[in-house]
Structures are given as structure tokens and as C-alpha cells.
């Protein structure tokens, strides 16, 4: 009603009428009436909005039929309670994620919806390395580019650590052979000689070369490695910081100055982070190591997954890389993968997820070395008088026979004692790698040489080994 009154007042008093030569309070003709209406509509809309804004800005009380809800305690009326329309109300308890047959050690906290969304904070906690010492090492080691580091043989620079496979184009060709699988590099002189020999030298030109005449070149040399250091910076590693530092320093001494590329993946809390992409510049690696801080939980399965993502990215750039994943940890995971904690998942599965991700590395033909820095693991080689990997394998096979099972990994999942201490062996066996003690590797002349010479993990124990050990095991 107010708007209609204002509209007629505007028609008779509009200054637009005066512009067209009509007096105020005189009814305008149709063309002027249309112009008045077009101008009136945006003006009245703006006026109404301003009026509503002013009226609702007051502190309280009704005015001009406009009221606002004052702040205060809301009292539900009868029938507003939850569940009265369908079923009795019962408070929901927080679901706990547990599973006695799958975890290695209990997680000290529960999981909420945002736990796996958060990126682990690598910069929080106790520093793994002294920044000043790292800075000094970076300055000293930088002399290697000018030949000032006399401890590194000049001839070893610009080469890799892995002996090239026979058919890869590294080094110089030394001989030829009949190709076994896919042909690498064809040796033309040897191929022609094989074709001539097949026909006893009676064939006239041109010589026809068949499939069985093809020979491939065999090269000798060194191929660069792509080393992914997967470093555990969870709180359980606090007592093994010295072993981690010494091991990384040995890796630096063996790879710096060569074409071996080294990357770092650190893991703790809810996931893993690629701290440094593979590079030959150890000054960058020192800066990455200076960021590592120890705190939080142990998501080992997520770390292997992140390492696999790094390798896949590097293979997109160069399909001929030779990856080597070195996992440095105490192998006591207590965090599963994020997809294992979704709705409907009743078990807490860090070890089972670890087995799944390790098998992915094996299918991708990635070399893996599990380096255990836990000093308590030294009892196994000492007791069974064998290297660490073979000692754990022997213990698992003996328990497998006792339990009447067929698979050592299944036995480890079944036995509480093994599930808590055999994490390194589980990773190595399922990934096709080898498990080591850091203290044993530090005694070797070359850590990388030892890791590469071990090859794929295979059961080499015989029935004789089992009988020999059973003779002095307590009954």
C-alpha cells in the first residue's frame, strides 16, 4: 500500500514531467508516464533495502512490524527431542579402531576424520642433525667438484655404484651373445658373422639375416643408482638417532662425487613427505636432512607408498633408472593407510597394509633394503649364529613348522612376539629385498656394495639347517 501511494505521488511530482513541459500535479501523457515508471522502480527498490537495513540494525524491540530473534537460551517444546518420532534416543559412542591380529603396537591416540588430511609436520620435534655440523660438512664436501677431496678417487666420479647389466649401454662393448629376452643393443659385426657361418660361407650377396642370427653387445661399466632413503622420524626412533646419523654419513661418503642420485622421504604422524627429490647435489640433501625432526607416530606403509610414487615420477623422466629403496627404521608401524580407516573397517591394520605396499614395490621391480636400527634386534644373529635376515627367516620357518602352517609371513601375523619384532623381515620378504642391522652394515667396506650384492630375497635354508638349529634350541 505504501509503495502504491509513493508511486502515484512520484507520477504527479516527478521532475521528469517538468522537463517535458508539464506542470507539477498535472497527470502526464503515456510516454512520460513510462519514463517515470522506469525511473521509479530502481529508486523504490533501493529505498526498501535501505529501510530494511536500518530497521534490522536496532538493538531490540519491535518497530514497523519488523522483529528480530534475540539471543538467549532455547527451550525445546514437547516432541522436539531426538528420536521421539521413530525410536528411543541413545547416545552414540565413539568407535575405536582396534584389531589384535594386525597391529604391531597400539596407537596412543584415536583417529578423527581430519587425522589423515593433515600433512605431517617434519619441522616439529627434536632435531635429528646438528645444523651447524651439516653446514660445515656442506662447505668442506663442496671441494669435491674441484678435485679437492682426496679421499674420493677421481676415477670413481661420473660413474655409478651398480654394475651395469650385460646388455645395458654403459661402458664399452667387450663381447657379443645370443639374446635371451628382449634385444638390447645389436652387435652388427657379430650378427653378420653368424649369418655367414649359418650358410657355411656359400651364400652370395646380399646376405640374408634371420632372427637366429642376431647377436647383442655385452657392455662393461657402472650405471648410476637412484637411491630413495626412507627415513623414520617418529618418536620411537629417539633412542636410535646416533645409528641413523652414522648410517647416512656412510651413504654420503659412498655416493658423493658419483652420478648416483639420492632422494629423501621422511615419515611420521599421519603420512610421509618427500623432503628432497633425487639429486646428485649433496648440499641440497644436507639442507633436507637439517629439516628432519623426531616426533609422532609411525606410518611405515604410507612411507613405502610415497617412495613408490617418487620412483614412478622418476621413471616417467627416464625409464632406464635403477632404483634402490633403503628403509631406515625400527619397523614398528602403528598407523595404517588412510583408506584402511574408512567406514565399515573394523580392524586396525598397519602391518597388513605394510605387506600390501611392499608387494607393490616387488611387482614394480624395485630393489629394497630394510635397515633396522633397533639395538634389541642384535639378539637374533647372536642366538641363531647367522646374519640378521637369515636368522629371522630361520626363526620364522621353525615357528611355521610348529604351528603347522605353510607361509612364514602368515606365522608372523599369528604370533604376537614375531609381529612386534619381525617388521624388517616382513618388508624385505614381501618386497623381494633383504633385511639388515645397521650395526652390521657399518662394519662392511661398502654399504651399497653389500646391499646390491644381496640380490632378491629367496629362501636359502635347507632341511639340514632346520635340524641343526633344532638341536640346540630349548625344548
C-alpha positions as CSV (number, residue, x, y, z in Angstrom):
1,X,0.0,0.0,0.0
2,X,2.8,2.4,0.8
3,X,4.6,1.6,-2.4
4,X,1.4,2.3,-4.4
5,X,1.0,5.7,-2.6
6,X,4.6,6.6,-3.3
7,X,4.2,5.6,-7.0
8,X,1.2,8.0,-7.6
9,X,3.0,10.7,-5.6
10,X,6.0,10.2,-7.9
11,X,3.9,10.4,-11.1
12,X,2.4,13.8,-10.1
13,X,5.5,15.4,-8.6
14,X,8.3,13.9,-10.7
15,X,10.8,16.4,-12.1
16,X,10.7,14.5,-15.4
17,X,7.3,16.0,-16.0
18,X,8.7,19.5,-15.7
19,X,11.5,18.6,-18.2
20,X,8.9,17.6,-20.8
21,X,6.9,20.8,-20.2
22,X,4.2,19.6,-17.9
23,X,3.2,21.3,-14.6
24,X,3.6,19.6,-11.2
25,X,0.3,17.8,-10.1
26,X,-0.6,17.5,-13.7
27,X,-1.2,14.0,-15.0
28,X,1.4,13.3,-17.7
29,X,0.8,11.6,-21.0
30,X,1.7,8.0,-21.7
31,X,5.3,8.4,-23.0
32,X,6.2,10.5,-19.9
33,X,4.4,8.0,-17.6
34,X,6.5,5.1,-18.9
35,X,9.7,7.1,-18.3
36,X,8.5,7.9,-14.8
37,X,7.8,4.2,-14.1
38,X,11.2,3.1,-15.3
39,X,13.0,5.6,-13.1
40,X,10.7,4.8,-10.1
41,X,11.3,1.0,-9.9
42,X,15.1,1.1,-9.1
43,X,14.6,4.0,-6.7
44,X,11.9,2.2,-4.7
45,X,13.9,-1.0,-4.5
46,X,16.9,0.8,-3.2
47,X,14.7,2.7,-0.7
48,X,13.2,-0.5,0.6
49,X,16.6,-2.2,1.1
50,X,17.9,0.8,3.0
51,X,14.8,0.9,5.2
52,X,15.1,-2.8,6.0
53,X,18.8,-2.4,6.8
54,X,18.1,0.5,9.2
55,X,15.2,-1.3,10.9
56,X,17.1,-4.5,11.5
57,X,20.2,-2.8,12.8
58,X,18.5,-1.8,16.1
59,X,19.4,-3.3,19.4
60,X,16.0,-4.8,20.2
61,X,12.2,-4.4,20.4
62,X,9.6,-4.4,17.6
63,X,9.3,-1.5,15.2
64,X,7.2,-1.1,12.0
65,X,6.2,-4.7,12.0
66,X,9.8,-5.9,11.8
67,X,11.2,-8.0,14.7
68,X,14.4,-10.0,15.2
69,X,15.2,-13.0,17.4
70,X,17.0,-12.0,20.5
71,X,19.9,-14.2,21.8
72,X,19.1,-16.4,24.7
73,X,18.7,-20.0,25.8
74,X,16.4,-22.0,23.6
75,X,13.9,-24.3,25.4
76,X,12.7,-27.2,23.3
77,X,9.0,-27.8,23.2
78,X,7.4,-31.2,23.8
79,X,8.1,-33.5,20.9
80,X,11.3,-31.8,19.8
81,X,13.6,-34.4,21.4
82,X,15.7,-36.7,19.2
83,X,14.1,-40.0,18.3
84,X,10.6,-39.5,19.7
85,X,9.1,-39.8,16.3
86,X,10.8,-43.1,15.3
87,X,12.9,-44.8,18.1
88,X,14.1,-44.1,21.6
89,X,17.1,-41.9,21.8
90,X,20.5,-43.5,22.6
91,X,23.8,-41.6,22.7
92,X,26.4,-42.7,20.1
93,X,29.7,-43.9,21.4
94,X,32.9,-43.1,19.6
95,X,34.1,-46.0,17.5
96,X,37.5,-47.4,18.5
97,X,39.8,-48.8,15.8
98,X,41.3,-52.0,17.1
99,X,42.5,-55.3,15.8
100,X,44.5,-57.8,17.8
101,X,45.6,-59.8,14.8
102,X,47.1,-57.0,12.7
103,X,48.8,-54.2,14.7
104,X,52.4,-54.2,15.9
105,X,51.9,-51.8,18.7
106,X,48.9,-49.7,19.8
107,X,48.4,-46.2,18.7
108,X,48.5,-43.7,21.6
109,X,45.7,-41.6,20.1
110,X,42.4,-42.2,18.4
111,X,41.7,-41.2,14.8
112,X,39.3,-38.4,13.9
113,X,38.0,-37.5,10.4
114,X,40.8,-35.0,9.8
115,X,43.8,-37.1,11.0
116,X,44.9,-38.3,7.6
117,X,44.1,-35.0,5.9
118,X,46.9,-33.2,7.8
119,X,50.3,-33.1,6.2
120,X,52.9,-34.4,8.8
121,X,54.9,-31.5,10.2
122,X,58.5,-32.5,9.6
123,X,59.8,-29.3,11.2
124,X,58.3,-30.1,14.7
125,X,60.2,-32.1,17.3
126,X,63.8,-32.9,18.3
127,X,66.3,-32.3,15.5
128,X,68.0,-35.3,14.0
129,X,71.1,-33.5,12.8
130,X,73.0,-30.5,14.2
131,X,72.5,-27.7,11.7
132,X,76.0,-26.2,12.3
133,X,77.7,-29.5,11.7
134,X,75.7,-30.0,8.5
135,X,76.7,-26.6,7.3
136,X,80.3,-27.3,8.0
137,X,80.2,-30.6,6.1
138,X,78.5,-28.9,3.2
139,X,81.3,-26.4,2.9
140,X,84.0,-29.0,3.2
141,X,82.5,-31.5,0.9
142,X,81.8,-28.9,-1.8
143,X,85.6,-29.2,-2.7
144,X,84.9,-32.5,-4.4
145,X,83.7,-30.6,-7.5
146,X,87.2,-29.1,-7.9
147,X,89.0,-32.3,-7.0
148,X,90.0,-31.1,-3.6
149,X,88.6,-34.1,-1.7
150,X,91.5,-36.5,-1.7
151,X,89.6,-39.3,0.0
152,X,87.4,-39.9,-3.1
153,X,89.1,-41.4,-6.1
154,X,88.8,-39.2,-9.1
155,X,88.2,-42.2,-11.4
156,X,85.1,-43.1,-9.4
157,X,83.4,-39.8,-10.2
158,X,81.0,-39.6,-13.1
159,X,80.2,-43.3,-12.6
160,X,77.5,-45.2,-10.7
161,X,77.6,-47.7,-7.9
162,X,75.7,-50.5,-9.7
163,X,77.4,-52.8,-12.1
164,X,75.6,-52.5,-15.4
165,X,73.7,-55.4,-16.7
166,X,75.3,-57.1,-19.7
167,X,73.1,-55.6,-22.3
168,X,72.7,-52.0,-21.0
169,X,74.6,-49.3,-22.8
170,X,77.0,-48.4,-20.1
171,X,80.8,-48.6,-20.6
172,X,82.3,-50.3,-23.6
173,X,81.3,-53.4,-25.5
174,X,83.5,-56.4,-24.7
175,X,81.8,-59.3,-26.5
176,X,78.5,-60.4,-28.0
177,X,76.0,-63.1,-27.2
178,X,72.7,-64.6,-28.3
179,X,69.9,-62.5,-26.8
180,X,67.9,-64.2,-24.1
181,X,64.9,-61.9,-23.8
182,X,64.4,-58.5,-25.3
183,X,67.3,-57.4,-27.6
184,X,69.3,-54.7,-26.0
185,X,72.0,-53.3,-28.5
186,X,72.6,-55.3,-31.7
187,X,76.2,-56.1,-32.5
188,X,76.3,-55.8,-36.3
189,X,79.7,-57.5,-36.9
190,X,78.7,-60.5,-34.8
191,X,75.3,-60.7,-36.5
192,X,76.8,-60.7,-40.0
193,X,79.4,-63.3,-39.0
194,X,76.6,-65.5,-37.5
195,X,74.6,-65.2,-40.8
196,X,77.7,-66.2,-42.9
197,X,78.5,-69.1,-40.5
198,X,75.0,-70.4,-40.8
199,X,75.3,-70.8,-44.6
200,X,78.9,-72.2,-44.4
201,X,80.2,-69.3,-46.5
202,X,78.4,-70.4,-49.7
203,X,75.7,-67.7,-49.7
204,X,76.1,-65.0,-52.4
205,X,75.5,-61.3,-51.8
206,X,73.3,-59.9,-50.4
207,X,73.4,-61.8,-47.1
208,X,70.0,-62.6,-45.6
209,X,69.9,-62.2,-41.8
210,X,67.3,-64.2,-39.9
211,X,66.1,-63.9,-36.4
212,X,68.5,-66.6,-35.1
213,X,71.5,-64.7,-36.5
214,X,71.0,-61.6,-34.3
215,X,73.6,-61.0,-31.6
216,X,73.6,-58.4,-28.9
217,X,76.5,-56.5,-27.5
218,X,77.7,-57.0,-23.9
219,X,78.9,-53.9,-22.1
220,X,81.1,-53.4,-19.1
221,X,80.7,-50.4,-16.8
222,X,78.8,-48.8,-13.9
223,X,75.3,-47.5,-14.1
224,X,74.0,-44.7,-11.7
225,X,71.6,-45.6,-9.0
226,X,68.5,-43.7,-7.9
227,X,68.6,-44.1,-4.1
228,X,65.5,-43.3,-2.1
229,X,66.3,-43.0,1.6
230,X,63.0,-43.7,3.5
231,X,63.8,-42.3,7.0
232,X,61.7,-42.9,10.1
233,X,61.5,-39.7,12.2
234,X,58.8,-40.9,14.6
235,X,59.2,-40.7,18.3
236,X,60.2,-44.4,18.6
237,X,63.4,-43.5,16.8
238,X,64.7,-41.2,19.5
239,X,67.0,-43.8,21.0
240,X,68.5,-44.7,17.6
241,X,69.4,-41.2,16.4
242,X,73.1,-41.9,16.5
243,X,72.8,-45.0,14.3
244,X,70.8,-43.1,11.8
245,X,73.3,-40.3,11.6
246,X,76.3,-42.6,11.2
247,X,74.5,-44.6,8.5
248,X,73.6,-41.6,6.5
249,X,77.1,-40.3,6.7
250,X,78.4,-43.6,5.3
251,X,75.9,-43.3,2.4
252,X,77.1,-39.8,1.7
253,X,80.8,-40.9,1.6
254,X,80.0,-43.7,-0.9
255,X,77.7,-41.7,-3.3
256,X,79.0,-38.1,-3.3
257,X,81.1,-37.4,-6.3
258,X,79.4,-40.1,-8.4
259,X,76.3,-40.0,-10.7
260,X,74.2,-41.8,-8.1
261,X,71.1,-39.7,-7.3
262,X,69.8,-39.6,-3.8
263,X,66.3,-38.6,-2.5
264,X,64.8,-38.5,0.9
265,X,61.3,-39.5,2.1
266,X,60.6,-38.8,5.8
267,X,57.6,-40.2,7.6
268,X,55.8,-39.7,10.9
269,X,52.4,-38.9,12.4
270,X,49.7,-39.2,9.6
271,X,51.8,-39.8,6.5
272,X,55.1,-39.3,4.5
273,X,56.7,-36.4,2.8
274,X,59.3,-36.2,0.0
275,X,61.8,-33.9,1.7
276,X,64.2,-34.0,-1.2
277,X,63.7,-35.2,-4.8
278,X,66.6,-37.5,-6.1
279,X,69.6,-35.3,-6.9
280,X,73.4,-35.6,-7.0
281,X,73.9,-32.3,-5.1
282,X,74.6,-33.3,-1.5
283,X,74.4,-29.7,-0.4
284,X,70.7,-29.9,-1.1
285,X,70.4,-33.2,0.7
286,X,72.1,-31.6,3.7
287,X,69.5,-28.9,3.8
288,X,66.8,-31.5,3.6
289,X,68.4,-33.5,6.5
290,X,68.5,-30.4,8.6
291,X,64.7,-30.2,8.5
292,X,64.1,-33.6,10.0
293,X,62.7,-33.5,13.5
294,X,61.7,-36.6,15.6
295,X,58.2,-36.8,16.9
296,X,54.8,-38.5,16.4
297,X,53.7,-41.9,15.2
298,X,55.0,-44.5,12.6
299,X,53.1,-44.7,9.2
300,X,55.5,-47.1,7.5
301,X,53.1,-48.3,4.9
302,X,52.4,-44.7,3.8
303,X,56.2,-44.2,3.5
304,X,56.7,-47.1,1.1
305,X,53.7,-45.8,-0.9
306,X,55.3,-42.3,-1.1
307,X,58.7,-43.9,-2.2
308,X,56.9,-45.7,-5.0
309,X,55.3,-42.5,-6.2
310,X,58.7,-40.9,-6.3
311,X,60.1,-43.8,-8.4
312,X,57.2,-43.7,-10.8
313,X,57.8,-40.0,-11.3
314,X,61.5,-40.6,-12.0
315,X,60.7,-43.4,-14.4
316,X,58.4,-41.1,-16.4
317,X,61.5,-38.9,-16.9
318,X,63.9,-41.8,-17.6
319,X,62.7,-45.4,-17.9
320,X,66.2,-46.8,-17.5
321,X,66.8,-45.7,-13.9
322,X,68.0,-48.3,-11.4
323,X,66.0,-47.6,-8.2
324,X,67.1,-48.7,-4.7
325,X,64.9,-48.0,-1.7
326,X,66.7,-48.0,1.7
327,X,64.2,-48.0,4.6
328,X,65.8,-46.8,7.8
329,X,63.5,-47.6,10.7
330,X,62.9,-49.7,13.8
331,X,60.0,-51.3,11.9
332,X,57.3,-50.9,14.5
333,X,54.4,-49.3,12.5
334,X,51.3,-48.2,14.3
335,X,49.4,-46.2,11.6
336,X,47.6,-47.9,8.7
337,X,46.9,-46.4,5.3
338,X,44.2,-43.8,5.2
339,X,41.9,-46.0,3.1
340,X,42.0,-48.7,5.8
341,X,40.3,-46.5,8.3
342,X,37.1,-45.8,6.4
343,X,33.5,-46.6,7.4
344,X,33.0,-50.3,7.8
345,X,36.6,-51.1,8.5
346,X,36.6,-52.6,12.0
347,X,40.3,-53.7,12.2
348,X,43.4,-51.6,12.7
349,X,45.8,-52.9,10.0
350,X,49.2,-51.2,9.8
351,X,51.1,-54.5,9.3
352,X,48.7,-55.8,6.7
353,X,48.9,-52.5,4.8
354,X,52.7,-52.7,5.1
355,X,52.6,-56.1,3.4
356,X,50.4,-54.8,0.6
357,X,52.6,-51.8,-0.2
358,X,55.7,-54.0,-0.1
359,X,54.3,-56.3,-2.7
360,X,53.7,-53.2,-4.9
361,X,57.4,-52.5,-4.8
362,X,58.2,-56.1,-5.8
363,X,55.8,-56.0,-8.8
364,X,57.5,-52.8,-9.9
365,X,61.0,-54.5,-9.8
366,X,62.3,-52.1,-7.2
367,X,65.3,-53.1,-5.1
368,X,64.7,-52.7,-1.4
369,X,66.9,-52.9,1.7
370,X,65.3,-52.9,5.2
371,X,67.8,-51.4,7.6
372,X,66.8,-51.9,11.3
373,X,68.4,-49.5,13.7
374,X,66.8,-51.1,16.8
375,X,69.7,-52.3,19.1
376,X,67.5,-55.0,20.6
377,X,67.4,-56.9,17.3
378,X,71.0,-57.9,17.7
379,X,69.9,-60.9,19.8
380,X,68.7,-62.8,16.8
381,X,72.0,-63.1,14.9
382,X,73.8,-63.8,18.2
383,X,71.4,-66.5,19.2
384,X,71.0,-68.3,15.9
385,X,74.6,-67.6,14.7
386,X,73.6,-66.3,11.3
387,X,73.2,-63.0,9.6
388,X,70.2,-60.9,10.5
389,X,67.9,-61.8,7.6
390,X,68.7,-65.5,7.6
391,X,68.3,-65.6,11.4
392,X,64.8,-64.1,11.2
393,X,63.9,-66.4,8.3
394,X,65.1,-69.4,10.3
395,X,63.1,-68.4,13.4
396,X,60.0,-67.8,11.3
397,X,60.3,-71.2,9.5
398,X,60.8,-73.1,12.8
399,X,57.7,-71.5,14.2
400,X,55.8,-72.1,10.9
401,X,56.6,-75.9,11.3
402,X,55.5,-75.8,14.9
403,X,52.2,-74.1,14.1
404,X,51.5,-76.4,11.1
405,X,51.4,-73.5,8.6
406,X,53.0,-73.1,5.2
407,X,53.9,-69.4,5.0
408,X,56.3,-67.6,7.3
409,X,54.5,-64.3,6.9
410,X,51.3,-65.9,8.0
411,X,53.1,-67.2,11.1
412,X,54.4,-63.7,11.9
413,X,50.9,-62.3,11.7
414,X,49.7,-65.1,14.1
415,X,52.4,-64.9,16.8
416,X,52.4,-61.8,18.9
417,X,56.2,-61.9,19.6
418,X,57.0,-62.1,16.0
419,X,54.5,-59.5,14.9
420,X,56.2,-56.9,17.2
421,X,59.8,-57.7,16.2
422,X,59.8,-59.1,12.6
423,X,58.7,-55.9,10.8
424,X,62.0,-55.6,8.9
425,X,61.9,-59.2,7.7
426,X,58.2,-58.9,6.6
427,X,59.1,-55.8,4.5
428,X,62.1,-57.5,3.0
429,X,60.4,-60.8,2.2
430,X,57.3,-59.3,0.7
431,X,59.2,-56.7,-1.3
432,X,61.8,-59.2,-2.5
433,X,64.6,-57.4,-0.7
434,X,66.9,-58.1,2.2
435,X,66.9,-57.1,5.9
436,X,70.0,-55.8,7.7
437,X,71.1,-54.5,11.0
438,X,72.7,-51.0,10.8
439,X,75.4,-52.1,13.2
440,X,76.4,-55.0,10.8
441,X,76.3,-52.8,7.7
442,X,78.6,-50.2,9.3
443,X,81.3,-52.9,9.6
444,X,81.3,-53.6,5.8
445,X,83.8,-51.9,3.5
446,X,81.0,-50.7,1.2
447,X,77.3,-50.5,2.3
448,X,76.0,-50.0,-1.2
449,X,78.1,-52.9,-2.4
450,X,76.7,-55.1,0.3
451,X,73.1,-54.0,-0.5
452,X,73.5,-54.6,-4.2
453,X,75.2,-58.0,-3.9
454,X,72.5,-59.5,-1.7
455,X,70.0,-59.5,-4.6
456,X,66.5,-60.6,-4.3
457,X,65.3,-62.3,-1.1
458,X,65.0,-66.0,-1.5
459,X,64.6,-68.8,1.0
460,X,68.0,-70.5,1.0
461,X,67.6,-72.5,4.2
462,X,67.5,-76.3,3.8
463,X,66.1,-79.1,5.9
464,X,69.6,-79.6,7.2
465,X,69.7,-76.0,8.6
466,X,66.5,-76.6,10.4
467,X,67.7,-79.8,12.0
468,X,71.0,-78.2,13.0
469,X,69.2,-75.3,14.8
470,X,66.7,-77.6,16.4
471,X,69.5,-79.5,18.2
472,X,70.5,-76.6,20.4
473,X,67.1,-74.8,20.7
474,X,65.5,-75.2,24.1
475,X,62.7,-77.8,24.1
